[in-house]
Amino acid sequence: MSKKYAIAIHGGAGTLSKENMTEELRRQHEDALREALLKGMHVLERGGRSVDAVEAAVIMLEDCALFNAGKGSVFNREGGHETDAAIMDGSTSQAGATITLTRVAQASTAS
């Protein structure tokens, strides 16, 4: 019996209006989301833990300036960047979180 799994991701908070998006920009977003999914699926297909698959997908999204995470984060009201992040391993209930980090490219790898 083969293992079954699913991954769900999103590109961050906020609204992207289809009316204001070119076909090229839409394709870039879809390609980047697909790449993030593939990064996570790659971990699972090799027998990795689900929490590691989530981290792989999130790191890709944080590295992509198109999304509201990491490089693509929006400015706060003071004109700087702050980021919050959380992750939980459902099988162990262990969790970690960060809030108002500055000068960190990937909240998922901050320790």
Secondary structure in CASP SS format (residue, H / E / C, confidence):
PFRMAT SS
TARGET T0000
AUTHOR 0000-0000-0000
METHOD secondary structure of the structure
MODEL  1
M C 1.00
S C 1.00
K C 1.00
K C 1.00
Y C 1.00
A C 1.00
I C 1.00
A C 1.00
I C 1.00
H C 1.00
G C 1.00
G C 1.00
A C 1.00
G C 1.00
T C 1.00
L C 1.00
S C 1.00
K H 1.00
E H 1.00
N H 1.00
M C 1.00
T C 1.00
E H 1.00
E H 1.00
L H 1.00
R H 1.00
R H 1.00
Q H 1.00
H H 1.00
E H 1.00
D H 1.00
A H 1.00
L H 1.00
R H 1.00
E H 1.00
A H 1.00
L H 1.00
L H 1.00
K H 1.00
G H 1.00
M H 1.00
H H 1.00
V H 1.00
L H 1.00
E H 1.00
R C 1.00
G C 1.00
G C 1.00
R C 1.00
S H 1.00
V H 1.00
D H 1.00
A H 1.00
V H 1.00
E H 1.00
A H 1.00
A H 1.00
V H 1.00
I H 1.00
M H 1.00
L H 1.00
E H 1.00
D H 1.00
C C 1.00
A C 1.00
L C 1.00
F C 1.00
N C 1.00
A C 1.00
G H 1.00
K H 1.00
G H 1.00
S C 1.00
V C 1.00
F C 1.00
N C 1.00
R C 1.00
E C 1.00
G C 1.00
G C 1.00
H C 1.00
E C 1.00
T E 1.00
D E 1.00
A E 1.00
A E 1.00
I E 1.00
M E 1.00
D E 1.00
G C 1.00
S C 1.00
T C 1.00
S C 1.00
Q E 1.00
A E 1.00
G E 1.00
A E 1.00
T E 1.00
I E 1.00
T E 1.00
L E 1.00
T C 1.00
R C 1.00
V C 1.00
A C 1.00
Q C 1.00
A H 1.00
S H 1.00
T H 1.00
A C 1.00
S C 1.00
END
